Amino acid sequence: MPVGSKKGSVIFSGFRALGLYSNHLSHVVRYHKKHREFYIVTAVGNCFHTYNVKKLGIVAVSNALPEDISCLAADRMLVYVAIGGKVSAFARNKEVVHMYTGHGADVHLLLPFGDHIISVDRDNAVIVWDVESEEEYLQITFDKVSFEVSAVMHPSTYLNKILFGSSQGGLQLWNVKSNKLLYTFTGWPSGVTVLQQTPAVDVVGVGLSSGQIIIHNIKFDESLMKFQQDWGPVTSLSFRTDGHPVMAVGSPIGHIGLWDLEEKKLVCQMRDAHNTAIAGLTFLHGEPLLITNGADNGIRVWIFDTAGGGGRLLRSRLGHSAPPTKVRHHGLNGHHILSAGQDGTLQSFSTVHERFNRSLGHGSINKKKSKKKGLRYDKLKLPAITTFASESARQSDWDSIVACHRGYLMTTTWNYQKGSMGAHKLEPKRFNKNRALSVHATAVDITSCGNFVVIGLSSGHIDVYNMQSGMHRGQYGEDKAHSGAVRGVSVDGLNQLTVSAGADKLVNIWKFKSRKLVLSIDLGTSPATTHLHRDSGMFAIALDDFTLNVLDMETKRIVRKFSGHRGQVNDMAFSPDGRWLITAAMDCTIRTWDLPSGCLVDCFLVDFAAVSLTMSPTGDFLASSHVDNLGIYLWSNNTLCSMVSLRPLPADYEPTGIMLPGTCSSQDEEGEGDADLNTEMIEYESPEQLDEQLVTLSLLADSRWKNLLHLDIIKKRNKPKEPPKVPKAAPFFMPTIPGLIPQFAPSEGSNQGEQSKIVNFGVLAQKSHFYQQLESAMLSNKYNDPVGLLKEMGPSGIDAELRGLAPDMGGDVSVLQGFLKMVASMLDSKRDFDLAQAYLALFLKLHLRLISQEPGLMEEASKVSEKLEETWTSMQTLFNQSLCLLSYTKSALL
């Protein structure tokens, strides 16, 4: 495996999942005394969500577990979940605080019982655990043939008693403290599926697999009432506690029956409360509210405030009940994602808050008839949406979404503002509604102005319709646009060109208004899907041989070809700036291609192949939908938050898997992965000079060299008017040596005894360090050291050093000549060009008269002048060329 394969994705990291609310496990209701509020806990895959009942807003998401949750329960303090044979206790709805291991089979029942938790596995073993010590308190084993535990409950006011129900139909009452079987109930011929405490003491509600509901008194072992539902086994039971003697019963087909316990009759049927089996239903204590959840990925709260006894929907959280097949961002702010699922619905999910989610409903040929009959029994309902296009430009005026349905020639319009199907059903008249031809719509696009829609058919026709009126405005080509099915169609941002790709291996570019063919390009292989980035004019084409082509709409040529996918390319997305092309394929990889360099820069594996991708218009999130997954997963763009080093990946690069957002194993592992990414990032260090032929400026501040010629003026201006006054109580400061680099002065007290009082006049005539370095550099002809010393000095220090080179200040003519050679070497190396100019200008200002009197200095100065003129001439030529090109690009008509 090549180096770097362990790091996953460099660009994207998992953020969170949208549209996941519930699965087939029953929810749990908790009451918080301090907040005085009810909370709902639902299992979603390998974690659980907590919602408040007041607004159904999500309160917490638990840390993920290694496997999917198989059972869920909760008490006042902790939430208990079972995965396989292990039971975990979560505190604060988030982190695991206790773990109970000891079961030899999968746990399928949990019951919190005071300071204990009771768990039942598939091998019929019942274990009572001590919550705090995590030790096994008691184990009860039943004979699976005669008594297979299928339900468990604690009867109210029965101290230390637990009631077990069996799939054989019998009941047993046990004292778990003394480990004694107190009573065996004969039971019924059908298996017990649900045990629920009624509001009355000693009375228990029993649900059977035959659909029978029995209200049984366990104190006297007698049945008080019996009810029968015709919808299959009882999945859940609940009783109202707000003064109305009503019992709610859940069924496997999504219906809820409401029974009056006083009159012993069926009061109301709530049909199609869920699309799947009712996983759980609970009446809130003392309130007319019923909470239901099901495997259709929905939570619903019903309120009973109307005559007739039926409940009306108060609030809900709904996702797709079948995996989404197409996701696209809607609008320019990137806050809304449109999603079409295999369940036939079109939904909008908000990336900001779940209260902005909305469902646009299920497609229907006749909405009025569908409302009367109900969609479940409606023969006029449309099949699932295969592809759709949306445009927010005129969404407040008319319909803004157009959708194609599986196997249907007719395309439907949808209104995002109203959240429902639109006014038009677009269908060409050329086929005379002959369904036997099996022609269906395959591709669709809406113009950027929102006025027109272009629809491609499996017959090869491409039609144009008006979005406001729904009228047919023409077609592309005399007969057909393509000889095969249309695989993709798009209109550019200015409504000038339309580009289409067909199964006949051709890409055709048309004039949008006149609908005349401009150019036809042979791809050599049939295209599978296409995607246009309107701002850059890049048209991406995925072919059936798993390769990618990118067509430039401006030059009308194929400008990039990418290969690397090992499966069918499902979808593509461009980054907002058009620099990246992100692709997803059936090989379970998501790849990012850099268009300017033509390289693969990022690749990672996911557990389930992505079927659709969409990039936010602001570039902050990538959204994906996956095979057999109900959620929409958001991936954050790391390049917006931190520096990311993108390198071309080798041809033999082996990507590693990343868990889907919301399914990461732990926060610690995420941190370790980020650390690995940071260590592998290349830190680029810029050299002092990129190339010997380039003129390079110094990195010194302007104040260090720009004011050298005006130093006398600055000193005169800054001269104090009166001497500084010493404060009476001056604070203590460590003495420092004057200069640009702060240095502490050596202590004077340590050398006072050894210091001589004789004045050494040789110190006054001592040469400066720069003077000595310049002399040694004249011998070695290497001037880097004296230049480095000047760089460290301030303007006053440089002025003093250059004045000290003159003969009347203790210097020499040969040293002056050496300084000119140092400037010449700086010009030769083309480094520190600005410093060379400043130092030379100050040198000439101070010693111009002396240079004119010395022939040696004049000769050296003329050499420096020639080099300076040569360097400046080449620079001026480059400047003129750049200015000429810039002025042309500003004035030329492109």
Residue pairs with C-beta under 8 A, 6 or more apart in sequence:
1 654
2 650
2 652
2 653
2 654
4 649
4 653
4 680
5 653
5 654
5 655
5 656
6 656
6 676
7 656
7 673
7 676
7 677
7 680
8 604
8 655
8 656
8 657
8 658
8 673
9 590
9 602
9 603
9 604
9 635
9 658
10 601
10 602
10 638
10 644
10 645
10 646
10 677
11 580
11 592
11 601
11 602
11 637
11 638
11 639
11 644
11 646
12 590
12 592
12 602
12 604
12 622
12 635
12 636
12 637
12 638
13 635
13 636
13 638
13 670
13 674
14 633
14 634
14 635
14 636
14 658
14 659
14 660
14 661
14 662
14 663
14 664
15 621
15 634
15 635
15 636
15 661
16 633
16 634
16 661
16 662
17 631
17 632
17 633
17 634
17 660
17 661
17 662
17 663
18 337
18 349
18 351
18 623
18 631
18 632
18 633
18 634
19 297
19 319
19 320
19 324
19 339
19 347
19 349
19 357
19 630
19 631
19 632
20 44
20 45
20 49
20 297
20 319
20 630
20 631
20 662
21 42
21 44
21 49
21 293
21 297
21 298
21 299
21 317
21 318
21 319
22 42
22 43
22 44
22 279
22 293
22 294
22 295
22 296
22 297
22 298
22 299
23 42
23 43
23 44
23 45
23 279
23 295
23 297
24 276
24 277
24 279
24 294
24 295
25 42
25 43
25 69
25 70
25 71
25 72
25 279
25 280
26 72
26 236
26 279
26 280
26 293
27 40
27 41
27 42
27 72
27 279
27 280
27 282
27 291
27 293
27 299
28 40
28 41
28 72
28 73
28 74
28 79
29 38
29 39
29 40
29 41
29 53
29 282
29 284
29 291
30 38
30 39
30 40
30 41
30 74
30 76
30 79
31 37
31 38
31 39
31 76
31 285
32 38
32 39
37 52
37 53
37 54
38 52
38 53
38 54
38 284
39 50
39 51
39 52
39 53
39 59
40 50
40 51
40 52
40 53
40 56
40 291
40 293
40 299
41 48
41 49
41 50
41 72
41 74
41 79
41 93
42 48
42 49
42 51
42 72
42 293
42 299
43 69
43 72
43 81
45 68
45 69
45 662
45 663
46 64
46 65
46 66
46 67
46 68
46 69
46 83
46 663
47 61
47 62
47 63
47 64
47 65
47 69
47 662
47 663
48 61
48 62
48 69
48 72
48 79
48 81
48 90
48 93
49 58
49 60
49 61
49 62
50 58
50 59
50 60
50 61
50 62
50 93
51 57
51 58
51 59
51 299
51 317
52 59
53 284
53 289
53 291
53 301
55 315
55 355
56 299
56 301
56 315
56 316
56 317
56 354
57 353
57 354
57 355
58 354
59 93
60 92
60 93
60 94
61 94
61 662
62 79
62 90
62 93
62 94
62 95
63 90
63 94
63 95
63 96
63 666
63 667
64 662
64 663
64 664
64 665
64 666
65 81
65 83
65 88
66 83
66 665
67 83
67 84
68 83
69 81
69 82
69 83
70 82
70 83
70 84
70 106
70 107
70 108
71 81
71 82
71 107
71 108
71 109
71 110
72 79
72 80
72 81
72 82
72 110
73 79
73 80
73 81
73 110
73 111
73 112
73 117
74 80
74 112
75 112
77 91
78 89
78 90
78 91
78 97
78 98
78 112
78 131
79 89
79 90
79 93
80 87
80 88
80 89
80 90
80 110
80 112
80 117
81 87
81 88
81 90
82 88
82 106
82 107
82 108
82 110
82 119
84 106
84 107
85 101
85 102
85 103
85 104
85 105
85 106
85 107
85 121
86 99
86 100
86 101
86 103
86 107
87 99
87 100
87 101
87 103
87 107
87 110
87 117
87 119
87 129
88 96
88 98
88 99
88 100
89 96
89 97
89 98
89 99
89 100
89 117
89 131
90 96
90 97
91 97
98 131
98 132
98 134
99 134
100 117
100 119
100 127
100 129
100 134
102 127
102 136
103 119
103 121
103 123
103 125
103 127
104 121
104 123
104 125
105 121
105 122
105 123
105 125
106 121
106 122
107 119
107 120
107 121
108 120
108 121
108 122
109 118
109 119
109 120
109 149
109 151
109 152
110 117
110 118
110 119
110 120
111 117
111 118
111 119
111 152
111 153
111 154
111 162
112 118
113 128
113 154
113 162
113 176
115 130
115 131
115 132
116 128
116 129
116 130
116 131
116 137
116 176
117 128
117 129
117 131
118 126
118 127
118 128
118 129
118 152
118 162
118 176
119 126
119 127
119 129
120 126
120 149
120 152
123 144
124 141
124 142
124 143
124 144
124 147
124 148
124 149
125 139
125 140
125 141
126 139
126 140
126 141
126 142
126 149
126 152
126 164
127 136
127 138
127 139
127 140
128 136
128 137
128 138
128 139
128 140
128 176
129 135
129 136
129 137
130 136
130 137
138 176
138 179
140 174
140 176
140 179
142 148
142 149
142 164
142 166
146 168
147 164
147 166
147 168
147 170
147 172
148 166
148 167
148 168
149 164
149 165
149 166
150 165
150 166
150 167
150 191
150 192
150 193
151 164
151 165
151 192
151 193
151 194
151 195
152 162
152 163
152 164
152 165
152 195
153 162
153 163
153 165
153 195
153 196
153 197
153 204
154 161
154 162
154 163
154 197
155 161
155 163
155 173
155 197
155 202
155 204
155 218
156 197
156 201
157 201
158 173
160 175
160 176
160 177
160 178
161 173
161 174
161 175
161 176
161 182
162 173
162 174
162 176
163 171
163 172
163 173
163 174
163 195
163 204
163 218
164 171
164 172
164 173
164 174
165 171
165 192
165 193
165 195
165 206
166 172
166 187
166 191
166 192
167 191
167 192
167 209
168 187
168 191
169 187
169 188
169 189
169 190
169 191
169 192
169 208
170 184
170 185
170 186
170 187
170 192
171 184
171 185
171 187
171 192
171 195
171 206
171 218
172 181
172 183
172 184
172 185
173 181
173 182
173 183
173 184
173 185
173 218
174 180
174 181
174 182
175 182
183 218
183 221
185 216
185 218
185 221
186 221
188 206
188 208
188 210
188 212
188 214
189 210
190 208
190 209
190 210
190 212
191 208
191 209
192 206
192 207
192 208
192 209
193 207
193 208
193 209
193 233
193 234
193 235
194 205
194 206
194 207
194 234
194 235
194 236
194 237
195 204
195 205
195 206
195 207
196 204
196 205
196 207
196 237
196 238
196 239
197 204
197 205
198 204
198 205
198 215
198 239
198 247
199 239
199 241
202 217
202 218
202 219
202 220
203 215
203 216
203 217
203 218
203 224
204 215
204 216
204 217
204 218
205 213
205 214
205 215
205 216
205 237
205 239
205 247
206 213
206 214
206 215
206 216
207 213
207 233
207 234
207 235
207 236
207 237
207 249
208 214
208 233
208 234
209 233
209 234
210 233
211 228
211 229
211 230
211 231
211 232
211 233
211 234
211 251
212 226
212 227
212 228
212 229
212 234
213 226
213 227
213 228
213 229
213 234
213 237
213 247
213 249
213 259
214 223
214 225
214 226
214 227
215 223
215 224
215 225
215 226
215 261
216 222
216 223
216 224
217 223
217 224
225 261
225 264
227 247
227 249
227 259
227 264
227 266
229 249
229 251
229 257
231 251
231 252
231 253
231 255
231 257
232 251
232 252
232 253
233 251
233 252
234 249
234 250
234 251
235 250
235 251
235 252
235 277
235 278
235 279
236 249
236 250
236 278
236 279
236 280
236 281
237 247
237 248
237 249
237 250
237 281
238 247
238 248
238 281
238 282
238 283
238 290
239 246
239 247
239 248
239 261
239 283
240 246
240 247
240 248
240 283
240 288
240 304
241 283
241 285
241 286
242 283
242 286
242 287
242 288
244 288
244 304
245 260
245 261
245 262
246 258
246 259
246 260
246 261
246 267
246 304
246 309
247 258
247 259
247 261
248 256
248 257
248 258
248 259
248 281
248 283
248 290
249 256
249 257
249 258
249 259
250 256
250 277
250 278
250 279
250 280
250 281
250 292
251 257
251 277
251 278
252 277
252 278
253 277
254 271
254 272
254 273
254 274
254 275
254 276
254 277
254 278
254 294
254 296
255 269
255 270
255 271
255 272
255 273
255 278
256 269
256 270
256 273
256 278
256 281
256 290
256 292
257 266
257 268
257 269
257 270
258 266
258 267
258 268
258 269
258 270
258 309
258 310
258 311
259 265
259 266
259 267
260 266
260 267
260 309
267 309
268 308
268 309
268 310
268 311
270 302
270 310
270 311
271 374
271 376
272 374
272 375
272 376
273 292
273 294
273 300
273 302
274 292
274 293
274 294
274 295
274 296
274 298
274 300
275 294
275 296
275 298
275 321
275 343
276 294
276 295
276 296
276 321
277 294
277 295
278 292
278 294
279 293
279 294
279 295
280 291
280 292
280 293
281 290
281 291
281 292
282 290
282 291
283 289
283 290
283 291
284 290
284 291
288 303
288 304
288 305
289 301
289 302
289 303
289 304
289 314
290 301
290 302
290 303
290 304
290 311
291 299
291 300
291 301
291 302
292 299
292 300
292 302
293 299
293 300
295 321
296 321
297 318
297 319
297 320
297 321
297 630
298 316
298 317
298 318
298 319
298 321
299 316
299 317
299 318
300 313
300 315
300 316
300 318
301 313
301 314
301 315
301 316
302 311
302 312
302 313
302 314
303 311
303 312
303 314
304 310
304 311
305 312
306 312
317 354
317 357
318 347
318 357
318 359
319 347
319 630
319 631
320 339
320 341
320 342
320 343
320 345
320 347
320 630
321 341
321 343
321 345
321 630
322 341
322 342
322 343
322 384
322 630
323 341
323 342
323 611
323 625
323 626
323 627
323 628
323 629
323 630
324 339
324 340
324 341
324 342
324 611
324 612
324 625
324 630
324 632
325 340
325 341
325 342
325 384
325 385
325 386
325 611
325 612
325 625
326 339
326 340
326 385
326 386
326 387
326 388
326 611
326 612
326 625
327 337
327 338
327 339
327 340
327 612
327 613
327 614
327 623
327 624
327 625
327 632
328 337
328 338
328 388
328 389
328 390
328 612
328 614
329 336
329 337
329 338
329 614
329 615
329 616
329 617
329 623
330 336
330 337
330 338
330 348
330 390
330 392
330 416
331 392
331 617
332 392
332 617
333 617
333 618
334 351
334 616
334 617
334 618
334 620
334 621
335 350
335 351
335 352
335 356
336 348
336 349
336 350
336 351
336 356
337 348
337 349
337 350
337 351
337 614
337 623
337 632
338 346
338 347
338 348
338 388
338 390
338 401
339 346
339 347
339 348
339 349
339 625
339 632
340 346
340 384
340 385
340 386
340 387
340 388
340 403
341 347
341 384
341 385
342 384
343 362
343 384
344 362
344 363
344 381
344 382
344 383
344 384
344 385
345 359
345 360
345 361
345 362
346 359
346 360
346 361
346 363
346 385
346 388
346 401
346 403
346 414
347 357
347 358
347 359
347 360
348 357
348 358
348 359
348 360
348 416
348 419
349 357
349 632
350 356
350 357
351 616
351 621
351 634
358 419
359 419
360 401
360 414
360 416
360 419
360 420
360 421
361 419
361 420
361 421
362 375
362 381
362 382
363 381
363 382
363 383
363 385
363 403
363 405
363 412
363 421
364 370
364 375
364 378
364 380
364 381
364 382
364 421
365 380
365 381
365 382
365 425
366 380
367 420
367 421
369 378
369 380
370 378
370 380
370 381
375 381
382 405
382 408
382 412
383 405
383 406
383 407
383 408
384 405
384 406
385 403
385 404
385 405
385 406
386 404
386 405
386 406
386 442
387 403
387 404
387 442
387 443
387 444
388 401
388 402
388 403
388 404
388 414
388 444
389 401
389 402
389 444
389 445
389 446
389 453
390 400
390 401
390 402
390 416
390 446
391 400
391 446
391 447
391 448
391 450
392 400
392 416
392 450
393 400
393 448
393 449
393 450
394 400
394 449
394 450
394 451
394 467
394 468
395 415
395 416
395 417
395 450
396 417
397 450
397 468
398 415
398 422
398 423
398 450
398 467
398 468
399 413
399 414
399 415
399 422
399 423
399 424
399 467
400 414
400 415
400 416
400 417
400 446
400 450
400 467
401 413
401 414
401 415
401 416
401 422
402 411
402 412
402 413
402 414
402 426
402 444
402 446
402 453
402 455
402 467
403 411
403 412
403 413
403 414
403 444
404 411
404 440
404 441
404 442
404 443
404 444
404 455
405 411
405 412
405 440
405 441
406 440
407 438
407 440
408 440
408 441
409 427
409 428
409 431
409 435
409 439
409 440
409 441
409 457
410 425
410 426
410 427
410 441
411 425
411 426
411 427
411 441
411 444
411 453
411 455
412 421
412 422
412 424
412 425
412 426
413 421
413 422
413 423
413 424
413 425
413 426
413 453
413 467
413 470
414 420
414 421
414 422
415 421
415 422
415 423
423 470
424 465
424 467
424 469
424 470
425 470
426 453
426 455
426 463
426 465
426 470
426 472
427 433
428 457
428 461
428 463
428 472
428 475
429 472
430 461
431 437
431 439
437 459
438 458
439 457
439 458
439 459
440 457
440 458
441 455
441 456
441 457
441 458
442 456
442 457
442 458
442 485
442 486
442 487
443 455
443 456
443 486
443 487
443 488
443 489
443 500
443 530
444 453
444 454
444 455
444 456
444 489
445 453
445 454
445 489
445 490
445 491
445 532
446 452
446 453
446 454
446 467
446 491
447 453
447 454
447 491
447 495
447 512
448 491
448 493
448 494
448 495
448 534
449 495
450 467
451 466
451 467
451 468
452 464
452 465
452 466
452 467
452 473
452 491
452 495
453 464
453 465
453 467
454 462
454 463
454 464
454 489
454 490
454 491
454 498
455 462
455 463
455 464
455 465
455 489
456 462
456 481
456 485
456 486
456 487
456 488
456 489
456 500
456 502
457 463
457 485
457 486
458 485
458 486
459 480
459 485
460 480
460 481
460 482
460 483
460 484
460 485
460 486
460 502
460 504
461 475
461 477
461 480
461 481
461 486
462 475
462 476
462 477
462 481
462 482
462 486
462 489
462 498
462 500
463 472
463 474
463 475
464 472
464 473
464 474
464 475
464 476
464 515
465 471
465 472
465 473
466 473
474 515
475 481
475 515
476 498
476 500
476 508
476 510
476 515
476 517
477 515
477 517
481 500
481 502
481 508
481 510
482 500
482 502
482 503
482 504
482 506
482 508
483 502
483 504
484 502
484 503
484 504
484 526
485 502
485 503
486 500
486 501
486 502
486 503
487 501
487 502
487 503
487 526
487 527
487 528
487 529
487 530
488 500
488 501
488 527
488 529
488 530
488 531
488 541
489 498
489 499
489 500
489 501
489 530
490 498
490 499
490 500
490 530
490 531
490 532
490 539
491 497
491 498
491 512
491 532
492 498
492 499
492 512
492 532
492 534
492 537
492 553
493 534
493 535
493 537
495 512
495 513
496 511
496 512
497 509
497 510
497 511
497 512
497 518
497 553
498 509
498 510
498 511
498 512
498 515
499 507
499 508
499 509
499 510
499 530
499 532
499 539
499 551
499 553
500 507
500 508
500 510
501 507
501 508
501 523
501 527
501 530
501 541
502 508
502 527
503 526
503 527
504 526
505 522
505 523
505 524
505 525
505 526
505 527
506 520
506 521
506 522
506 523
507 520
507 521
507 523
507 527
507 539
507 541
507 551
508 517
508 519
508 520
508 521
509 517
509 518
509 519
509 520
509 521
509 553
509 556
510 516
510 517
510 518
511 518
518 556
519 556
521 551
521 556
521 558
523 541
523 543
523 549
525 543
525 544
525 545
525 547
526 543
526 544
527 541
527 542
527 543
527 544
528 542
528 543
528 544
528 568
528 569
529 541
529 542
529 569
529 570
529 571
529 572
530 539
530 540
530 541
530 542
530 572
531 539
531 540
531 571
531 572
531 573
531 574
532 538
532 539
532 540
532 553
533 539
533 540
533 574
533 578
535 576
535 578
536 574
536 577
536 578
537 552
537 553
537 554
538 550
538 551
538 552
538 553
538 559
538 574
538 578
538 581
538 595
539 550
539 551
539 552
539 553
540 548
540 549
540 550
540 551
540 572
540 574
540 581
541 548
541 549
541 550
541 551
542 548
542 569
542 572
542 583
543 549
543 569
544 568
546 563
546 565
546 566
546 567
546 568
546 569
546 585
547 561
547 562
547 563
547 565
548 560
548 561
548 562
548 563
548 565
548 569
548 572
548 581
548 583
548 593
549 558
549 560
549 561
550 558
550 559
550 560
550 561
550 562
550 581
550 595
551 557
551 558
551 559
552 558
552 559
560 593
560 595
560 598
562 581
562 593
562 598
562 600
564 591
564 600
564 603
564 651
565 583
565 585
565 587
565 589
565 591
566 585
566 587
566 589
567 585
567 586
567 587
567 588
567 609
568 585
568 586
569 583
569 584
569 585
570 584
570 585
570 586
570 609
570 610
570 611
570 612
571 583
571 584
571 610
571 611
571 612
571 613
572 581
572 582
572 583
572 584
572 613
573 581
573 582
573 583
573 613
573 614
573 615
573 622
574 580
574 581
574 582
574 615
575 582
575 615
575 619
576 615
576 616
576 617
576 618
576 619
577 619
578 595
579 594
579 595
579 596
580 592
580 593
580 594
580 595
580 601
581 592
581 593
581 595
582 590
582 591
582 592
582 593
582 613
582 615
582 622
583 590
583 591
583 593
583 613
584 590
584 591
584 609
584 610
584 611
584 612
584 613
584 624
585 591
585 609
586 609
587 609
588 605
588 606
588 607
588 608
588 609
588 610
589 603
589 604
589 605
589 606
589 655
590 603
590 604
590 606
590 610
590 613
590 624
591 600
591 602
591 603
592 600
592 601
592 602
592 603
593 599
593 600
593 601
594 600
594 601
594 646
594 648
597 648
599 648
599 649
600 648
600 649
600 653
601 646
601 647
601 648
601 649
602 646
602 649
603 649
603 653
603 655
604 655
604 656
604 657
604 658
605 655
605 656
605 657
605 658
606 624
606 626
606 657
606 658
606 660
607 626
607 657
607 659
607 660
608 626
608 627
608 628
608 629
608 660
609 626
609 627
610 624
610 625
610 626
611 625
611 626
611 627
612 624
612 625
613 622
613 623
613 624
614 622
614 623
614 624
615 621
615 622
615 623
616 622
616 623
619 637
619 640
620 636
620 637
620 640
621 634
621 635
621 636
621 637
622 634
622 635
622 637
623 632
623 633
623 634
623 635
624 632
624 633
624 635
625 631
625 632
625 633
626 633
626 660
629 660
631 660
631 662
633 660
633 661
633 662
634 661
635 661
638 644
643 681
644 681
645 681
645 682
647 682
659 665
664 670
688 696
688 831
689 696
689 829
689 830
689 831
690 696
692 829
692 830
693 830
694 830
695 830
695 833
695 871
695 875
696 830
696 831
696 832
696 833
697 832
697 833
697 834
698 705
698 791
698 831
698 832
698 833
698 834
698 835
700 791
700 835
703 795
704 791
704 794
704 795
705 795
705 798
705 834
705 835
705 838
705 839
706 838
707 714
707 795
708 795
708 798
708 799
708 838
708 839
708 841
708 842
709 838
709 841
709 842
709 845
711 795
711 796
711 799
734 744
734 745
735 744
735 745
736 742
736 743
736 744
736 745
737 743
737 744
737 745
739 793
739 794
739 797
740 792
740 793
740 794
741 792
765 810
767 775
767 810
768 801
768 804
769 789
770 786
770 789
770 790
770 793
770 801
771 801
771 804
771 805
771 811
771 815
773 785
773 786
773 789
774 783
774 786
774 815
774 818
774 819
774 822
775 815
775 818
776 785
777 783
777 785
777 786
777 818
777 822
778 814
778 815
778 818
778 821
781 821
783 821
783 822
783 825
783 826
786 822
787 822
787 826
787 832
787 835
790 798
790 801
790 835
790 839
791 832
791 835
793 801
798 839
798 842
799 842
802 819
802 839
802 842
802 843
802 846
802 847
803 809
803 846
804 810
804 811
805 811
805 812
805 815
805 816
805 819
805 847
806 816
806 846
806 847
806 850
807 813
807 850
813 850
813 854
813 856
813 857
816 847
816 850
816 851
816 854
816 857
817 856
817 857
817 860
819 843
820 843
820 857
820 860
820 861
820 863
820 864
821 860
823 836
823 839
823 840
823 843
823 864
824 860
824 863
824 864
824 867
826 832
826 833
826 835
826 836
827 833
827 836
827 864
827 867
827 868
827 871
828 867
830 871
833 871
840 864
840 868
844 851
847 857
850 857
851 857
851 858
851 861
852 858
